Amino acid sequence: MWKIVIALLLAVLPSLASTAPIRIKDLVEFDGVRGNDLVGYGLVVGLNGTGDGLRNAPFTEEMMSNILERLGVNVTGEQFRPKNVAAVLVTATLPPFARAGSQIDVTVSAIGDAKSLLGGTLIMTPLNAADGEIYAVSQGTIIAGGVSAEGDAAKITQGVPTAGVIPAGARVEREIAFDFTTLDTIRLALRSPDFTTAGRIENAINSEFGRRVALMQDAGTVAVDIATANMRSPAHVLGRLENIPVEPERRARVVVDQRSGTIVMGQDVRISRVAISQGNLTLRIQETPLAIQPNPFAEGETVVVPRTEASIVEEPGTRMAELPDTSSLSEVVAGLNALGVSPRDMIDILKSINSAGALHAEFLVH
C-alpha cells in the first residue's frame, strides 16, 4: 500500500529564520577521529537442529574438525554430521580511541544454509582489520533478530533468524597506532559540503577563540590551527569547538522513494508557474481459450479455439490546473495537494515538472 510522507521542514518558523542552530560536532567529521571495520570467520554451536547441512556447507565440517583438533580431540577419518553448528561471518566497528580491554558490539551472519542462529553461541573468533592484523576477539551468545517455524505443509518466518548481534561481544586486543597529540592542524570534514555552511563554521570558530584559528579550504573542509588556538592539546581544542552552534545552509532538494511512495521536500524548494493535467490510461487484454470436442463416438479431434478480449479504459484524471509561482514549501505542498492525486501520481507529476525545468531543486529518485 502506497503511503506518502511530505516533510514540511521548518514551515512553522518565522520567515526571517533559516534553520535552527546545530552543533559543529553534528555537522562535521574530525580528521583522524574515525572507526575501523573488522571482520572474522567463526563457528556458532548450540543450535537446536537449525545449523548448516554439512553436505551443502563442507567448510563448516572442516572448521569444526580444526577446532576440535586444537582442543586435543582427534577426529581424523571420523564421520560426524552435527545439525547444531553453523559457519558465520562476524563484523564489527572498532571505534576511535578504543583501548585494549574495552568491549564492542558485533554482528553475526550465517553464510551456509543454516535456518536459524537463535540460541547459538559464537566460539572464540579473531577479528581482522584491512591490514590483516587481529584487533579484537569475539565470543558470546547470539541474540537473533527473528524466528522461523515450519511443519509438513506450511512454514512461517518473522524477521531474519539467520543474523543476530552480540552486545559487547568482542574484546579489543590491539590499539590503533595513532598519536592524536602530535597533530598541528585538524581538518573538519563537512558531512554535506556547502560553501556557505563552511564559511559559517569558520566564522563561528574564530569568534569563539577571538582570533583567526579556522580557515575554510573548500566546500567540505575547514582547517583548524592547533598552535594558534593556544590550548594544551588538540583534544582540548576539539572539546571547545565541537559544541559551537552553527546555522547550516542546505541545497533545495526533493527526494522520492518509488518503492514506498515517500516524498520529502526541503524548505527552499521552489516551483515556477506551470499548468498540469493528469490522467490514467489502462490497457487490458484477457485470453479465454475455448475447447471444442466432437460428439460422442463421432470422428474428429478436440480443437482449442482462441478467444481474446481487449479493452482500453481511460480513467478520469485531474483537469488542467495551474500551479502558480510559489515562495514557500507550504505553498508548494498546498498547490500539489490541490490537484487531488494519489501519491504515486504525485511522484509522476514531480518528475514531469522537473523535466519541464520548473522544479528549482535537486531531484533524487530512489
N, C-alpha and C positions, 0 to 999 in steps of 0.2 A: 504494500500500500504506500502510495506516494505521500510524503509529508513535506512541509515547507517550513524552513526556519529563516526568517529575514531579520538580521541583527541590526537594530536601529542604534548604531554606535553613537552615543553622546547626543542623541536627538533632543534630549530634555535639558541639556545645558544651555546657558545663555549664549547668544550668537557671538559675543566677544571672546568667549573662552574657546580654546582649541582642544587640547587634551589634558587630562589630569596628570600632574607631575608623577614621574616614575623614577625609582632609584636607579642609579647608574649600574649597580650590580645586576639588575633585571634587564638591562639593555645591551650589555656587552659580555664578552668572554675575555678574561685576563690572560695575557701571553704567559705560557708556562704553567698555568693552572688548568689542568685537563686530566681526564681519566684515561685509562688504557684498557683495551679489550683483552680478555683472557678466554681461552678455550681448552677443553680437555676431553679425552675419550675414556669413558668409565663403564662400570657394570652395576646394575641395580639388582638386588636379590630380595627375597621375601615376598614376591608377588603371589597372589592367590590363583595360580594357574593361568595367568594372563600374560606371561612372558613371551619371548621370541620362540618361534618354531625353528629349531636348530637346523632343520633341512633347508629352510629358506634363508637363514642367517647363520652360516657356518662360522663367521668371525666371532659370534657370541660364545660358541663352544671352545674355540681356540683361546679366547681371552680367559674364559673360566679355567681352562686347563693350566694356563700360565700362572694365574693367581694361586691355584691350589699347589702347583709345583713350588712357588716361592714360600708357601706356608708349610712345606715339607710333606705334602701329600702326593704320592706317586700315582698318576692316573694314566701313564703311558700305555697305550693299547686298550684302555678300558672304553666301553661304550656306555655313555650316560646321556640321558635325554631329559634334563630338568625343564619344567614348564614355568618355573618361578624366577627366571633370570632373563634380563633384557640388557642389550647394549644401548648406551646413551651418549649423547654429546652434552657436555656441561659448559655453559657460558657464564661469564661474569664481567663486571667492570671494576677495575682497580681504581678507586677514587684518588684524586690528587693528595699528596702528602700522607698517604696511608703508611702506617708504621708496622714493623714486624710484630706479630701477635694480635693485631686487630682483626676483626671478622667482617666479612662482606656477604651479601646475598648472592645466590647462584640460581640459574635456571637449568632444568634438566629436561631433555627432549629425546624421545625414543628414535632410533634410526633403523630398527628392524621392523618386524611385523607384530610387535607386542600390542596387545589390545588395551592395556591399561597399566599405569605406573602407580595406581592408588595403593598405599600402604607399603610401598617398596622402600628399601634402604640403599643409598648410594655408598659403594665401597670406596675407600680412600683413592682419590683421583687427583693427580697433579694437573695444575692449570698453567698453560704456557702463554706467553705474550708473542708479539710478532717477531721478536728477536730469537725465539726458540728457548728462552730461559724460563725456568719454573719460578713463578712469583707467589703462588698460593696452592694450598691443598684443600680439597673439598671432601666432605663426608657427612652423612646425616640422613634423616627420614624425610621423604618427599611428601610435600603437600600437593596433591594432584588437583587440576583445575576443572575436573568433570567426572562423570560417572557413565558407565556403559553396562547394559544388561541385555541378554538375549535368550530366546527359547528356540524350540524346534521350528517355529514358523514366524517368529517376529523378533525384532531387535530394536532397541531404543538407545540413543546416545545423547547425553546432555553435556555441553561444554567440550573440552578437549582433554580426555583422560590420558593421552599419551605424552603429555607435557606437564611439568609442575615446577615448584620452586622449593628451595631450602633456605628459609630465613637464617641469616648469619651462618650459612652452611660451609663457608670456606675461611681458612685462617691464612693471613698474609705471612709468607715466609721470607720474602725478599723485598727490599725497598727500592724504589726508583732512584737511580743516582742523579739527583738534581739539587744543586745548591742555590736556593732562591735568594740568598743574601748577597750573592755576587752580581746581581743584575744592576746595571747602571740606568737602563731605560726599560720601562714596562709599556707594552703596547696594549691598548684596549681595542678589541675587535668587535664591531657592532654586529649584532645578530641580523639586523635588517639595515644594510648600508644605505645611508642617506646623508647628503652633504649638509642639509640644514640641521639634522639631529647631531651630527658630528661636531658642527660648529657650536651648537648649544652646550654640548658636553665640554668642549674646550673652554668656553667662557665660564661655565659653572665651576670647573675645577680651578681655573685661575682666580676667580673671585673668592673661592673658599680659602685658598692659600695666600691670597694677597700679592701674588707675583706670577710671572709667566712660567708656569710649571708644565702645562699641557700644550701640545701643538697638533692640530689636525693635519694628517698626512694625506688622506684621501677620504672618500665617502664612507669607508669601512674601518678606518684606523685612526686612533688618537694616541699619540706617544706622550708618556709622562716621564719627565726627567727626575730621577730619584735624588740626585745631588742637590738640585735647585730647591726641592721640596724641604730640605734641611730637617729631616727626621731621622730617627735612629736606624731604621731598616726599611726595606721595601714593603715588608708586611705591615708596618705602621702606616705607610703611605696609602696602601690599598684599604686598610681598615678605616682610614679617614675619608677617602674619596668615594667608596662604594655606596655610601648611603646618601650622597648628594642628590637631591631631586632635580630631574630634568624633564621638560615637556617634549616628547618625541614628535617628529613630523613623519607621517606615512603617506605613501602614494595612494591615490584613489584606486580602489580595486574591487572587482566583483568576482566572487568565487562560486562556481557551480559544481555540484556533485550530482551527476546524472543518475547514479545508481540509487541514491536515497531521495532525490528530489530536493536537495537542500540548496538554498540560495543565500549567500552572505554578502552584504554590501558595506563598503567603508563609508565614513562620514562625508568625504569630499566627492562622492560620485555625482556627476552631472550628466544630463541628457539634453541634447539640443531639441528644438521643436521638430516633431515628426508626426506623421499620420500613420495609423496602424489599422489593419484589418486582418482578422484571423479566422480560419475555418478548418474543418476536418473533412477529408475525403477518404472513404472506406471502400476498398475493392474486395468482394467476397466471391470465391469460386468453390463450389461443392460438387463432389463426384458421388453419384449414386448408381452404380452399375446394376443392370437388370439381367438376370439369368432366365433364358427361355429354353424349356425342355420339350421334347416330342411327347406325344400321347403314349400311354402305356402300351407296350407290345408293338409300337409303331417303329418303323425305320427312321433313323436320323440320329443326331447327336446334340448335346446341350451347347447352346451358344450364349455367350455373355455380350450383351448389348450395352455400350457405354452411354451414360446419361450425365450431362453436365449442366449445372445451373450457375449462371454468372450474374452478378448484380453490382452496381455502383451506387453507393449511398453517400450523399453529401450532407453532413450534419450542419445544422445552423450554427454559425460561429458568431463572433463579435462583428458589429458593423464598423465602418470606418470611424476610428476615434482619433482625436488629436491629442497628442501629448505635448504640452507647452514647454517652453524653457523652464527648467527647474533650478532653484537656488539652494535647496537643502535636501538631505536624504529623505526626510519625512514626506516632502512633496513628490520625490521620485517614486516612493512606495505607494503613496496615495494615487498617483497617476496610473501606475501599473495595476493596482487593485481595482481601479475604476473600470477596467476592461472586463472584469468578471471572468477571468480564465483560470484554468487549473494550473497547479504548479508546473506540471510537465510542459504545458503550452506556454507558460510564462518564461521558461528556460529557452524555448524556441524563439520567443519574441525578443528576448535579450540578445540572443545570437544574431538575429536579423538586424536589430538596432545597432549592434556593434559592427556588422558588415556594412551597414549604410553610413558608418562614420559618425553617428550621432551619440554614441556612448563614449563619454570622455573619462575613461578609466581603464586600468589594466584588466583584461577579461581572461580569467583562468577557468578551464574546464577539466574536471577530473572524472 
